[in-house]
């Protein structure tokens, strides 16, 4: 049960990543996913970029792992790695820009990864 809750944390925490750019433009990752989903229907080539496709693929791998009873560890590690690309980039941008909102929005994901890995290592 705890393993399932930790996997749910891995799926949900990246959605609250916060992005700021330009003058007053800002969105959470879940809002960006909605925008990407709607744009992928009308203009699929406009969303094909490594920083959009790879984290989305990682998020889908984490969802697949969540719904499996005993997921393959490579499914989880692959999903965490691909999603970490986006969250790591956000963290770097937050640090360089001095934006505490962006930095704080990344911490739950990295915290859930650390807790998941510690739990997984302690049970095996």
N, CA, C and O atoms as a GROMACS GRO file, in nm:
protein
  496
    1UNK      N    1   0.082  -0.120   0.000
    1UNK     CA    2   0.000   0.000   0.000
    1UNK      C    3   0.087   0.127   0.000
    1UNK      O    4   0.060   0.223  -0.073
    2UNK      N    5   0.191   0.125   0.083
    2UNK     CA    6   0.278   0.243   0.090
    2UNK      C    7   0.350   0.262  -0.043
    2UNK      O    8   0.368   0.374  -0.089
    3UNK      N    9   0.390   0.150  -0.104
    3UNK     CA   10   0.457   0.158  -0.234
    3UNK      C   11   0.366   0.224  -0.337
    3UNK      O   12   0.411   0.304  -0.419
    4UNK      N   13   0.238   0.190  -0.333
    4UNK     CA   14   0.140   0.248  -0.426
    4UNK      C   15   0.126   0.398  -0.400
    4UNK      O   16   0.119   0.477  -0.495
    5UNK      N   17   0.120   0.439  -0.275
    5UNK     CA   18   0.110   0.582  -0.242
    5UNK      C   19   0.234   0.658  -0.286
    5UNK      O   20   0.225   0.772  -0.333
    6UNK      N   21   0.350   0.596  -0.270
    6UNK     CA   22   0.473   0.662  -0.314
    6UNK      C   23   0.475   0.678  -0.466
    6UNK      O   24   0.520   0.780  -0.518
    7UNK      N   25   0.426   0.576  -0.537
    7UNK     CA   26   0.419   0.587  -0.683
    7UNK      C   27   0.319   0.695  -0.724
    7UNK      O   28   0.340   0.765  -0.822
    8UNK      N   29   0.209   0.708  -0.649
    8UNK     CA   30   0.113   0.815  -0.677
    8UNK      C   31   0.179   0.952  -0.656
    8UNK      O   32   0.154   1.046  -0.732
    9UNK      N   33   0.262   0.962  -0.554
    9UNK     CA   34   0.336   1.086  -0.532
    9UNK      C   35   0.428   1.120  -0.647
    9UNK      O   36   0.442   1.236  -0.684
   10UNK      N   37   0.490   1.017  -0.705
   10UNK     CA   38   0.577   1.039  -0.821
   10UNK      C   39   0.498   1.089  -0.941
   10UNK      O   40   0.550   1.163  -1.024
   11UNK      N   41   0.372   1.047  -0.951
   11UNK     CA   42   0.288   1.087  -1.065
   11UNK      C   43   0.234   1.229  -1.045
   11UNK      O   44   0.230   1.307  -1.140
   12UNK      N   45   0.193   1.262  -0.923
   12UNK     CA   46   0.123   1.388  -0.900
   12UNK      C   47   0.215   1.508  -0.872
   12UNK      O   48   0.184   1.620  -0.913
   13UNK      N   49   0.326   1.486  -0.804
   13UNK     CA   50   0.408   1.602  -0.764
   13UNK      C   51   0.467   1.681  -0.881
   13UNK      O   52   0.483   1.803  -0.867
   14UNK      N   53   0.502   1.620  -0.996
   14UNK     CA   54   0.554   1.705  -1.104
   14UNK      C   55   0.450   1.799  -1.162
   14UNK      O   56   0.486   1.898  -1.226
   15UNK      N   57   0.323   1.770  -1.141
   15UNK     CA   58   0.218   1.855  -1.198
   15UNK      C   59   0.216   1.994  -1.137
   15UNK      O   60   0.162   2.087  -1.195
   16UNK      N   61   0.275   2.008  -1.019
   16UNK     CA   62   0.272   2.136  -0.951
   16UNK      C   63   0.400   2.216  -0.971
   16UNK      O   64   0.424   2.315  -0.901
   17UNK      N   65   0.482   2.173  -1.067
   17UNK     CA   66   0.597   2.254  -1.106
   17UNK      C   67   0.548   2.388  -1.161
   17UNK      O   68   0.446   2.393  -1.230
   18UNK      N   69   0.618   2.494  -1.130
   18UNK     CA   70   0.575   2.629  -1.164
   18UNK      C   71   0.673   2.690  -1.263
   18UNK      O   72   0.794   2.682  -1.245
   19UNK      N   73   0.619   2.752  -1.368
   19UNK     CA   74   0.702   2.815  -1.470
   19UNK      C   75   0.668   2.963  -1.478
   19UNK      O   76   0.552   3.002  -1.470
   20UNK      N   77   0.770   3.045  -1.494
   20UNK     CA   78   0.752   3.189  -1.518
   20UNK      C   79   0.844   3.227  -1.633
   20UNK      O   80   0.959   3.182  -1.639
   21UNK      N   81   0.795   3.308  -1.723
   21UNK     CA   82   0.878   3.356  -1.833
   21UNK      C   83   0.821   3.487  -1.882
   21UNK      O   84   0.705   3.520  -1.858
   22UNK      N   85   0.905   3.561  -1.951
   22UNK     CA   86   0.861   3.690  -2.004
   22UNK      C   87   0.823   3.785  -1.892
   22UNK      O   88   0.877   3.778  -1.781
   23UNK      N   89   0.730   3.874  -1.924
   23UNK     CA   90   0.688   3.974  -1.826
   23UNK      C   91   0.599   3.917  -1.717
   23UNK      O   92   0.638   3.912  -1.601
   24UNK      N   93   0.481   3.876  -1.756
   24UNK     CA   94   0.386   3.828  -1.655
   24UNK      C   95   0.325   3.693  -1.694
   24UNK      O   96   0.213   3.662  -1.654
   25UNK      N   97   0.397   3.614  -1.769
   25UNK     CA   98   0.346   3.484  -1.810
   25UNK      C   99   0.391   3.378  -1.711
   25UNK      O  100   0.509   3.369  -1.677
   26UNK      N  101   0.296   3.298  -1.666
   26UNK     CA  102   0.327   3.192  -1.571
   26UNK      C  103   0.223   3.082  -1.582
   26UNK      O  104   0.106   3.108  -1.611
   27UNK      N  105   0.267   2.958  -1.559
   27UNK     CA  106   0.178   2.843  -1.563
   27UNK      C  107   0.235   2.733  -1.475
   27UNK      O  108   0.356   2.726  -1.451
   28UNK      N  109   0.145   2.647  -1.429
   28UNK     CA  110   0.187   2.523  -1.364
   28UNK      C  111   0.203   2.417  -1.471
   28UNK      O  112   0.152   2.432  -1.582
   29UNK      N  113   0.273   2.310  -1.439
   29UNK     CA  114   0.298   2.204  -1.536
   29UNK      C  115   0.166   2.141  -1.582
   29UNK      O  116   0.153   2.105  -1.698
   30UNK      N  117   0.068   2.127  -1.490
   30UNK     CA  118  -0.059   2.068  -1.533
   30UNK      C  119  -0.131   2.155  -1.634
   30UNK      O  120  -0.202   2.104  -1.720
   31UNK      N  121  -0.113   2.286  -1.627
   31UNK     CA  122  -0.171   2.375  -1.728
   31UNK      C  123  -0.098   2.360  -1.861
   31UNK      O  124  -0.160   2.364  -1.968
   32UNK      N  125   0.033   2.344  -1.853
   32UNK     CA  126   0.111   2.324  -1.975
   32UNK      C  127   0.072   2.193  -2.043
   32UNK      O  128   0.062   2.187  -2.165
   33UNK      N  129   0.049   2.088  -1.964
   33UNK     CA  130   0.006   1.960  -2.021
   33UNK      C  131  -0.127   1.974  -2.094
   33UNK      O  132  -0.146   1.915  -2.200
   34UNK      N  133  -0.219   2.052  -2.039
   34UNK     CA  134  -0.346   2.076  -2.107
   34UNK      C  135  -0.326   2.150  -2.238
   34UNK      O  136  -0.389   2.118  -2.339
   35UNK      N  137  -0.240   2.250  -2.236
   35UNK     CA  138  -0.210   2.324  -2.358
   35UNK      C  139  -0.145   2.233  -2.462
   35UNK      O  140  -0.181   2.238  -2.580
   36UNK      N  141  -0.051   2.150  -2.418
   36UNK     CA  142   0.015   2.058  -2.512
   36UNK      C  143  -0.084   1.957  -2.569
   36UNK      O  144  -0.078   1.924  -2.688
   37UNK      N  145  -0.175   1.909  -2.485
   37UNK     CA  146  -0.274   1.812  -2.534
   37UNK      C  147  -0.364   1.875  -2.640
   37UNK      O  148  -0.393   1.811  -2.742
   38UNK      N  149  -0.408   1.997  -2.617
   38UNK     CA  150  -0.495   2.061  -2.716
   38UNK      C  151  -0.419   2.098  -2.843
   38UNK      O  152  -0.472   2.085  -2.953
   39UNK      N  153  -0.294   2.143  -2.828
   39UNK     CA  154  -0.214   2.176  -2.947
   39UNK      C  155  -0.173   2.053  -3.026
   39UNK      O  156  -0.158   2.059  -3.148
   40UNK      N  157  -0.155   1.940  -2.956
   40UNK     CA  158  -0.113   1.819  -3.027
   40UNK      C  159  -0.221   1.767  -3.120
   40UNK      O  160  -0.192   1.694  -3.214
   41UNK      N  161  -0.345   1.804  -3.094
   41UNK     CA  162  -0.454   1.763  -3.182
   41UNK      C  163  -0.458   1.852  -3.306
   41UNK      O  164  -0.474   1.802  -3.417
   42UNK      N  165  -0.443   1.982  -3.288
   42UNK     CA  166  -0.453   2.074  -3.400
   42UNK      C  167  -0.323   2.087  -3.480
   42UNK      O  168  -0.326   2.093  -3.603
   43UNK      N  169  -0.209   2.092  -3.410
   43UNK     CA  170  -0.079   2.109  -3.477
   43UNK      C  171   0.026   2.024  -3.406
   43UNK      O  172   0.103   2.076  -3.325
   44UNK      N  173   0.031   1.893  -3.436
   44UNK     CA  174   0.120   1.804  -3.361
   44UNK      C  175   0.268   1.839  -3.372
   44UNK      O  176   0.344   1.813  -3.278
   45UNK      N  177   0.311   1.895  -3.482
   45UNK     CA  178   0.453   1.927  -3.497
   45UNK      C  179   0.498   2.041  -3.406
   45UNK      O  180   0.617   2.053  -3.376
   46UNK      N  181   0.405   2.124  -3.361
   46UNK     CA  182   0.442   2.237  -3.276
   46UNK      C  183   0.480   2.193  -3.134
   46UNK      O  184   0.544   2.269  -3.062
   47UNK      N  185   0.442   2.073  -3.094
   47UNK     CA  186   0.473   2.027  -2.958
   47UNK      C  187   0.589   1.927  -2.956
   47UNK      O  188   0.625   1.877  -2.849
   48UNK      N  189   0.646   1.898  -3.071
   48UNK     CA  190   0.757   1.803  -3.076
   48UNK      C  191   0.888   1.872  -3.043
   48UNK      O  192   0.954   1.930  -3.130
   49UNK      N  193   0.925   1.865  -2.918
   49UNK     CA  194   1.050   1.920  -2.869
   49UNK      C  195   1.096   1.829  -2.756
   49UNK      O  196   1.013   1.781  -2.679
   50UNK      N  197   1.226   1.804  -2.744
   50UNK     CA  198   1.272   1.712  -2.640
   50UNK      C  199   1.229   1.751  -2.498
   50UNK      O  200   1.204   1.663  -2.416
   51UNK      N  201   1.219   1.880  -2.470
   51UNK     CA  202   1.179   1.921  -2.335
   51UNK      C  203   1.029   1.910  -2.312
   51UNK      O  204   0.982   1.932  -2.200
   52UNK      N  205   0.953   1.878  -2.415
   52UNK     CA  206   0.811   1.850  -2.395
   52UNK      C  207   0.782   1.702  -2.409
   52UNK      O  208   0.704   1.646  -2.331
   53UNK      N  209   0.842   1.638  -2.506
   53UNK     CA  210   0.812   1.497  -2.533
   53UNK      C  211   0.871   1.405  -2.427
   53UNK      O  212   0.801   1.316  -2.378
   54UNK      N  213   0.997   1.424  -2.391
   54UNK     CA  214   1.062   1.333  -2.296
   54UNK      C  215   0.998   1.336  -2.157
   54UNK      O  216   0.971   1.229  -2.102
   55UNK      N  217   0.973   1.454  -2.097
   55UNK     CA  218   0.905   1.452  -1.967
   55UNK      C  219   0.763   1.395  -1.976
   55UNK      O  220   0.718   1.327  -1.883
   56UNK      N  221   0.693   1.422  -2.086
   56UNK     CA  222   0.559   1.365  -2.101
   56UNK      C  223   0.567   1.213  -2.109
   56UNK      O  224   0.485   1.143  -2.049
   57UNK      N  225   0.665   1.162  -2.181
   57UNK     CA  226   0.686   1.017  -2.188
   57UNK      C  227   0.718   0.962  -2.049
   57UNK      O  228   0.667   0.857  -2.011
   58UNK      N  229   0.802   1.031  -1.975
   58UNK     CA  230   0.834   0.991  -1.838
   58UNK      C  231   0.712   0.989  -1.749
   58UNK      O  232   0.695   0.898  -1.668
   59UNK      N  233   0.628   1.089  -1.764
   59UNK     CA  234   0.505   1.096  -1.685
   59UNK      C  235   0.413   0.978  -1.719
   59UNK      O  236   0.350   0.920  -1.631
   60UNK      N  237   0.406   0.945  -1.848
   60UNK     CA  238   0.323   0.831  -1.889
   60UNK      C  239   0.381   0.700  -1.834
   60UNK      O  240   0.305   0.611  -1.794
   61UNK      N  241   0.512   0.686  -1.832
   61UNK     CA  242   0.573   0.566  -1.773
   61UNK      C  243   0.540   0.555  -1.624
   61UNK      O  244   0.515   0.446  -1.574
   62UNK      N  245   0.542   0.669  -1.554
   62UNK     CA  246   0.506   0.667  -1.412
   62UNK      C  247   0.360   0.629  -1.392
   62UNK      O  248   0.327   0.558  -1.297
   63UNK      N  249   0.272   0.676  -1.480
   63UNK     CA  250   0.131   0.637  -1.473
   63UNK      C  251   0.117   0.487  -1.495
   63UNK      O  252   0.043   0.420  -1.424
   64UNK      N  253   0.188   0.436  -1.595
   64UNK     CA  254   0.180   0.291  -1.622
   64UNK      C  255   0.230   0.212  -1.501
   64UNK      O  256   0.170   0.110  -1.465
   65UNK      N  257   0.336   0.258  -1.438
   65UNK     CA  258   0.389   0.190  -1.319
   65UNK      C  259   0.291   0.198  -1.203
   65UNK      O  260   0.281   0.105  -1.123
   66UNK      N  261   0.219   0.309  -1.194
   66UNK     CA  262   0.123   0.324  -1.085
   66UNK      C  263   0.012   0.220  -1.094
   66UNK      O  264  -0.032   0.168  -0.992
   67UNK      N  265  -0.033   0.191  -1.215
   67UNK     CA  266  -0.146   0.099  -1.231
   67UNK      C  267  -0.105  -0.048  -1.232
   67UNK      O  268  -0.192  -0.135  -1.238
   68UNK      N  269   0.022  -0.077  -1.226
   68UNK     CA  270   0.066  -0.216  -1.221
   68UNK      C  271   0.085  -0.260  -1.076
   68UNK      O  272   0.123  -0.181  -0.990
   69UNK      N  273   0.057  -0.387  -1.052
   69UNK     CA  274   0.072  -0.438  -0.916
   69UNK      C  275   0.220  -0.443  -0.877
   69UNK      O  276   0.258  -0.394  -0.770
   70UNK      N  277   0.302  -0.500  -0.961
   70UNK     CA  278   0.447  -0.507  -0.938
   70UNK      C  279   0.518  -0.452  -1.061
   70UNK      O  280   0.557  -0.528  -1.149
   71UNK      N  281   0.535  -0.321  -1.068
   71UNK     CA  282   0.595  -0.263  -1.189
   71UNK      C  283   0.743  -0.296  -1.200
   71UNK      O  284   0.814  -0.315  -1.100
   72UNK      N  285   0.787  -0.303  -1.322
   72UNK     CA  286   0.928  -0.324  -1.351
   72UNK      C  287   1.006  -0.202  -1.299
   72UNK      O  288   0.963  -0.089  -1.318
   73UNK      N  289   1.120  -0.227  -1.235
   73UNK     CA  290   1.196  -0.115  -1.179
   73UNK      C  291   1.245  -0.020  -1.287
   73UNK      O  292   1.260   0.100  -1.262
   74UNK      N  293   1.270  -0.072  -1.408
   74UNK     CA  294   1.318   0.015  -1.516
   74UNK      C  295   1.208   0.107  -1.566
   74UNK      O  296   1.236   0.216  -1.616
   75UNK      N  297   1.084   0.064  -1.553
   75UNK     CA  298   0.972   0.151  -1.587
   75UNK      C  299   0.969   0.271  -1.492
   75UNK      O  300   0.952   0.385  -1.535
   76UNK      N  301   0.987   0.243  -1.364
   76UNK     CA  302   0.989   0.350  -1.264
   76UNK      C  303   1.112   0.439  -1.279
   76UNK      O  304   1.101   0.562  -1.279
   77UNK      N  305   1.228   0.378  -1.290
   77UNK     CA  306   1.351   0.457  -1.301
   77UNK      C  307   1.355   0.538  -1.430
   77UNK      O  308   1.401   0.652  -1.431
   78UNK      N  309   1.306   0.479  -1.537
   78UNK     CA  310   1.299   0.553  -1.664
   78UNK      C  311   1.205   0.672  -1.654
   78UNK      O  312   1.237   0.781  -1.700
   79UNK      N  313   1.088   0.650  -1.593
   79UNK     CA  314   0.992   0.759  -1.576
   79UNK      C  315   1.046   0.869  -1.487
   79UNK      O  316   1.030   0.988  -1.517
   80UNK      N  317   1.111   0.830  -1.377
   80UNK     CA  318   1.169   0.931  -1.287
   80UNK      C  319   1.280   1.009  -1.357
   80UNK      O  320   1.292   1.130  -1.340
   81UNK      N  321   1.361   0.940  -1.435
   81UNK     CA  322   1.472   1.007  -1.505
   81UNK      C  323   1.420   1.106  -1.608
   81UNK      O  324   1.466   1.220  -1.614
   82UNK      N  325   1.324   1.063  -1.689
   82UNK     CA  326   1.271   1.152  -1.792
   82UNK      C  327   1.198   1.271  -1.732
   82UNK      O  328   1.209   1.383  -1.782
   83UNK      N  329   1.123   1.249  -1.624
   83UNK     CA  330   1.053   1.360  -1.560
   83UNK      C  331   1.153   1.451  -1.489
   83UNK      O  332   1.130   1.571  -1.476
   84UNK      N  333   1.263   1.394  -1.442
   84UNK     CA  334   1.366   1.474  -1.376
   84UNK      C  335   1.433   1.572  -1.472
   84UNK      O  336   1.486   1.674  -1.428
   85UNK      N  337   1.431   1.542  -1.601
   85UNK     CA  338   1.486   1.637  -1.698
   85UNK      C  339   1.412   1.770  -1.689
   85UNK      O  340   1.474   1.876  -1.683
   86UNK      N  341   1.280   1.764  -1.689
   86UNK     CA  342   1.200   1.887  -1.681
   86UNK      C  343   1.214   1.953  -1.545
   86UNK      O  344   1.238   2.073  -1.535
   87UNK      N  345   1.199   1.873  -1.440
   87UNK     CA  346   1.203   1.932  -1.306
   87UNK      C  347   1.343   1.986  -1.274
   87UNK      O  348   1.356   2.087  -1.205
   88UNK      N  349   1.446   1.919  -1.322
   88UNK     CA  350   1.582   1.969  -1.303
   88UNK      C  351   1.605   2.100  -1.377
   88UNK      O  352   1.672   2.191  -1.326
   89UNK      N  353   1.550   2.109  -1.497
   89UNK     CA  354   1.561   2.233  -1.574
   89UNK      C  355   1.486   2.346  -1.502
   89UNK      O  356   1.536   2.459  -1.494
   90UNK      N  357   1.369   2.316  -1.450
   90UNK     CA  358   1.294   2.417  -1.374
   90UNK      C  359   1.372   2.461  -1.251
   90UNK      O  360   1.379   2.580  -1.220
   91UNK      N  361   1.431   2.365  -1.181
   91UNK     CA  362   1.509   2.398  -1.062
   91UNK      C  363   1.629   2.486  -1.098
   91UNK      O  364   1.658   2.583  -1.028
   92UNK      N  365   1.697   2.453  -1.206
   92UNK     CA  366   1.810   2.533  -1.251
   92UNK      C  367   1.767   2.675  -1.287
   92UNK      O  368   1.832   2.772  -1.249
   93UNK      N  369   1.657   2.686  -1.360
   93UNK     CA  370   1.605   2.818  -1.396
   93UNK      C  371   1.566   2.896  -1.271
   93UNK      O  372   1.594   3.015  -1.261
   94UNK      N  373   1.502   2.828  -1.176
   94UNK     CA  374   1.464   2.895  -1.052
   94UNK      C  375   1.584   2.945  -0.974
   94UNK      O  376   1.580   3.055  -0.919
   95UNK      N  377   1.689   2.866  -0.970
   95UNK     CA  378   1.811   2.907  -0.898
   95UNK      C  379   1.877   3.024  -0.970
   95UNK      O  380   1.915   3.122  -0.906
   96UNK      N  381   1.892   3.014  -1.102
   96UNK     CA  382   1.958   3.120  -1.178
   96UNK      C  383   1.879   3.251  -1.176
   96UNK      O  384   1.937   3.359  -1.172
   97UNK      N  385   1.745   3.240  -1.179
   97UNK     CA  386   1.662   3.360  -1.179
   97UNK      C  387   1.634   3.410  -1.038
   97UNK      O  388   1.582   3.521  -1.021
   98UNK      N  389   1.668   3.331  -0.938
   98UNK     CA  390   1.639   3.370  -0.801
   98UNK      C  391   1.491   3.368  -0.769
   98UNK      O  392   1.444   3.446  -0.686
   99UNK      N  393   1.417   3.279  -0.834
   99UNK     CA  394   1.273   3.270  -0.812
   99UNK      C  395   1.242   3.158  -0.713
   99UNK      O  396   1.251   3.040  -0.745
  100UNK      N  397   1.206   3.198  -0.592
  100UNK     CA  398   1.175   3.099  -0.489
  100UNK      C  399   1.050   3.019  -0.522
  100UNK      O  400   1.039   2.904  -0.480
  101UNK      N  401   0.957   3.077  -0.596
  101UNK     CA  402   0.836   3.004  -0.634
  101UNK      C  403   0.871   2.883  -0.720
  101UNK      O  404   0.818   2.774  -0.698
  102UNK      N  405   0.959   2.902  -0.815
  102UNK     CA  406   0.998   2.793  -0.904
  102UNK      C  407   1.078   2.688  -0.826
  102UNK      O  408   1.056   2.568  -0.843
  103UNK      N  409   1.170   2.733  -0.743
  103UNK     CA  410   1.252   2.639  -0.665
  103UNK      C  411   1.163   2.555  -0.574
  103UNK      O  412   1.177   2.433  -0.571
  104UNK      N  413   1.074   2.619  -0.501
  104UNK     CA  414   0.987   2.547  -0.408
  104UNK      C  415   0.894   2.452  -0.481
  104UNK      O  416   0.860   2.346  -0.428
  105UNK      N  417   0.851   2.487  -0.602
  105UNK     CA  418   0.759   2.400  -0.676
  105UNK      C  419   0.827   2.271  -0.722
  105UNK      O  420   0.759   2.173  -0.750
  106UNK      N  421   0.959   2.271  -0.731
  106UNK     CA  422   1.033   2.150  -0.774
  106UNK      C  423   1.063   2.056  -0.658
  106UNK      O  424   1.082   1.936  -0.679
  107UNK      N  425   1.068   2.108  -0.538
  107UNK     CA  426   1.109   2.028  -0.424
  107UNK      C  427   1.019   1.908  -0.394
  107UNK      O  428   1.071   1.802  -0.359
  108UNK      N  429   0.885   1.919  -0.406
  108UNK     CA  430   0.803   1.800  -0.379
  108UNK      C  431   0.836   1.682  -0.470
  108UNK      O  432   0.836   1.568  -0.424
  109UNK      N  433   0.863   1.708  -0.597
  109UNK     CA  434   0.897   1.597  -0.687
  109UNK      C  435   1.028   1.532  -0.645
  109UNK      O  436   1.035   1.410  -0.631
  110UNK      N  437   1.131   1.612  -0.624
  110UNK     CA  438   1.260   1.554  -0.586
  110UNK      C  439   1.251   1.487  -0.449
  110UNK      O  440   1.318   1.387  -0.424
  111UNK      N  441   1.170   1.544  -0.360
  111UNK     CA  442   1.147   1.479  -0.231
  111UNK      C  443   1.078   1.345  -0.246
  111UNK      O  444   1.115   1.249  -0.178
  112UNK      N  445   0.980   1.337  -0.334
  112UNK     CA  446   0.910   1.210  -0.353
  112UNK      C  447   1.002   1.107  -0.418
  112UNK      O  448   0.990   0.988  -0.389
  113UNK      N  449   1.092   1.150  -0.505
  113UNK     CA  450   1.189   1.057  -0.566
  113UNK      C  451   1.282   1.002  -0.457
  113UNK      O  452   1.307   0.882  -0.452
  114UNK      N  453   1.332   1.090  -0.371
  114UNK     CA  454   1.423   1.046  -0.265
  114UNK      C  455   1.354   0.951  -0.169
  114UNK      O  456   1.409   0.847  -0.134
  115UNK      N  457   1.232   0.985  -0.127
  115UNK     CA  458   1.157   0.898  -0.035
  115UNK      C  459   1.128   0.764  -0.102
  115UNK      O  460   1.142   0.659  -0.038
  116UNK      N  461   1.088   0.766  -0.228
  116UNK     CA  462   1.060   0.642  -0.300
  116UNK      C  463   1.184   0.554  -0.307
  116UNK      O  464   1.177   0.434  -0.281
  117UNK      N  465   1.297   0.613  -0.344
  117UNK     CA  466   1.421   0.535  -0.356
  117UNK      C  467   1.466   0.480  -0.221
  117UNK      O  468   1.512   0.366  -0.214
  118UNK      N  469   1.454   0.559  -0.114
  118UNK     CA  470   1.492   0.510   0.019
  118UNK      C  471   1.400   0.396   0.062
  118UNK      O  472   1.446   0.296   0.117
  119UNK      N  473   1.270   0.411   0.037
  119UNK     CA  474   1.175   0.305   0.072
  119UNK      C  475   1.203   0.179  -0.009
  119UNK      O  476   1.201   0.069   0.045
  120UNK      N  477   1.229   0.196  -0.136
  120UNK     CA  478   1.254   0.081  -0.224
  120UNK      C  479   1.382   0.008  -0.183
  120UNK      O  480   1.386  -0.115  -0.186
  121UNK      N  481   1.485   0.083  -0.144
  121UNK     CA  482   1.611   0.020  -0.102
  121UNK      C  483   1.597  -0.048   0.034
  121UNK      O  484   1.662  -0.149   0.060
  122UNK      N  485   1.513   0.008   0.122
  122UNK     CA  486   1.499  -0.052   0.255
  122UNK      C  487   1.415  -0.179   0.252
  122UNK      O  488   1.431  -0.265   0.339
  123UNK      N  489   1.327  -0.193   0.153
  123UNK     CA  490   1.243  -0.313   0.146
  123UNK      C  491   1.307  -0.425   0.066
  123UNK      O  492   1.263  -0.539   0.074
  124UNK      N  493   1.412  -0.394  -0.012
  124UNK     CA  494   1.473  -0.501  -0.093
  124UNK      C  495   1.597  -0.558  -0.029
  124UNK      O  496   1.659  -0.649  -0.085
   0.00000   0.00000   0.00000
